[in-house]
Amino acid sequence: MHTFVAEVDGKPVIAFQAKNKAEAKAFVESKPVNSEIRTMKHRGKRIWDKASELRVRAANPAERRHLAMSMLSMGLLAKRIDVNYWVSLLSMTV
């Protein structure tokens, strides 16, 4: 599994794992994830109006670490299972 990030206007929104970029794009485009991103807010403002481009890219080391620590706290890393788990990166945004 590889760690990917969905970003809006160049700002990281969520980090998650997928086998490859095609699977990562499909995950972000899925209705549950897409709907969740659409409702997310940062500093009282919606982060995605669906008019802006929602992009997927490989995560940087800090983003990978953020996801790994979150998964570890949930006990997911120890189980080594494939899950549709993602973590918000909005707290990392300045």
C-alpha positions in Angstrom: 0.0 0.0 0.0 1.1 3.5 -0.7 0.0 6.8 0.9 -1.8 9.3 -1.2 -3.2 12.8 -0.5 -6.3 14.5 -2.0 -5.8 18.2 -2.4 -8.0 21.1 -3.3 -6.3 24.2 -4.9 -2.9 22.8 -3.9 -3.9 22.4 -0.2 -3.8 18.9 1.3 -7.2 17.7 2.5 -7.0 14.0 3.4 -4.3 11.3 3.5 -5.2 7.6 2.8 -3.7 4.4 1.5 -4.2 2.8 -1.9 -2.4 0.2 -4.0 -1.8 2.6 -6.9 -2.8 6.0 -8.2 -5.8 4.7 -10.2 -7.2 3.1 -7.0 -6.5 6.3 -5.1 -8.4 8.4 -7.6 -11.3 5.9 -7.5 -11.3 6.2 -3.7 -11.5 10.0 -3.7 -14.2 10.0 -6.4 -16.3 7.5 -4.5 -19.6 9.0 -3.3 -19.0 8.6 0.5 -15.5 10.2 0.4 -16.4 12.8 -2.2 -19.5 13.8 -0.1 -17.4 14.0 3.1 -14.8 16.2 1.5 -17.5 18.5 0.1 -18.8 19.1 3.7 -15.4 19.6 5.3 -14.6 23.1 6.7 -11.5 24.8 7.7 -11.6 28.0 9.8 -15.4 28.1 9.2 -15.1 28.0 5.4 -15.9 25.0 3.1 -12.7 23.7 1.6 -14.2 22.5 -1.6 -17.0 24.0 -3.7 -16.8 21.1 -6.3 -15.8 23.8 -8.9 -12.2 23.6 -7.9 -10.1 20.7 -9.0 -9.8 17.8 -6.5 -6.4 16.2 -7.2 -4.6 13.1 -6.0 -0.9 12.9 -5.4 1.7 10.9 -3.5 2.0 11.9 0.1 5.2 13.6 1.4 7.0 12.2 4.5 5.1 14.4 7.0 1.7 13.4 5.5 2.7 9.7 5.5 3.8 10.0 9.2 0.5 11.8 10.1 -1.6 9.0 8.6 0.6 6.3 10.1 0.4 7.8 13.6 -3.4 8.1 13.2 -3.7 4.5 12.1 -1.4 3.3 14.9 -3.6 5.1 17.4 -6.6 3.2 16.0 -4.8 -0.1 16.1 -5.0 -0.5 12.4 -1.3 -0.8 11.6 -0.8 -3.7 13.9 -3.6 -5.6 12.2 -2.2 -5.0 8.7 -5.6 -5.0 7.0 -6.8 -3.1 4.0 -9.3 -0.5 5.2 -10.9 2.5 3.7 -9.4 4.7 6.4 -8.4 8.3 5.8 -7.3 11.2 8.0 -7.8 14.9 7.7 -4.7 17.0 7.0 -6.5 20.3 7.7 -4.8 20.5 11.0 -1.4 20.5 9.2 -2.5 23.5 7.0 -1.3 26.9 8.1 
